[in-house]
Amino acid sequence: MAESAKKVAQQTEDRLEEVAENVREKFDQVTEGKFTDEIKNGRFADQVDHGIDQGRTEARRRKQGGSGR
């Protein structure tokens, strides 16, 4: 009886490992595709550019205000 329990436990462990690997692969496919597409389409570029432009505008205002204008 102990041998059959060990066999069932080993089979269950093997199946769980297969399921876990399948889940990891599917997750990688889903997240990689969408996130990579977002980057390639430039979605995040606008956010960064806006922050840089805003910082430059503020720096110009400070500089003009400090010159006695």
C-alpha positions in Angstrom: 0.0 0.0 0.0 2.8 2.4 0.8 4.3 1.9 -2.7 1.1 2.7 -4.4 0.7 5.9 -2.3 4.2 6.9 -3.3 3.5 6.3 -6.9 0.3 8.3 -6.8 2.1 11.1 -5.0 4.9 11.1 -7.6 2.4 11.2 -10.5 0.5 14.1 -8.9 3.8 16.0 -8.3 4.8 15.5 -12.0 1.4 16.6 -13.2 1.5 19.7 -11.0 5.0 20.6 -12.4 3.6 20.3 -15.9 0.7 22.5 -15.1 2.9 25.1 -13.5 5.2 25.2 -16.5 2.3 25.6 -18.8 0.9 28.5 -16.7 4.3 30.2 -16.8 4.6 29.8 -20.6 1.1 31.2 -21.1 1.7 34.1 -18.7 4.9 35.0 -20.5 3.2 34.9 -23.9 0.3 37.1 -22.7 2.4 39.7 -20.9 5.3 39.8 -23.3 3.2 40.3 -26.3 1.0 43.1 -24.9 3.8 45.0 -23.1 6.2 44.7 -26.0 3.5 46.0 -28.4 2.8 48.9 -26.1 6.5 49.9 -26.1 6.9 49.4 -29.8 3.8 51.6 -30.5 5.4 54.4 -28.4 2.8 54.5 -25.7 5.2 55.3 -23.0 7.3 57.7 -25.1 4.7 60.5 -24.9 4.6 60.3 -21.1 8.4 60.7 -20.8 8.6 63.5 -23.5 5.8 65.4 -21.7 7.7 65.3 -18.4 10.9 66.6 -20.1 9.1 69.3 -21.9 7.3 70.4 -18.8 10.7 70.5 -16.9 12.3 72.6 -19.6 9.4 75.1 -19.6 9.6 75.5 -15.8 13.4 76.0 -16.0 12.9 78.7 -18.7 10.3 80.5 -16.5 12.6 80.4 -13.5 15.5 81.8 -15.5 13.4 84.6 -17.0 11.9 85.5 -13.6 15.3 85.7 -12.1 16.7 88.0 -14.7 14.6 91.0 -13.5 11.8 90.7 -16.0 
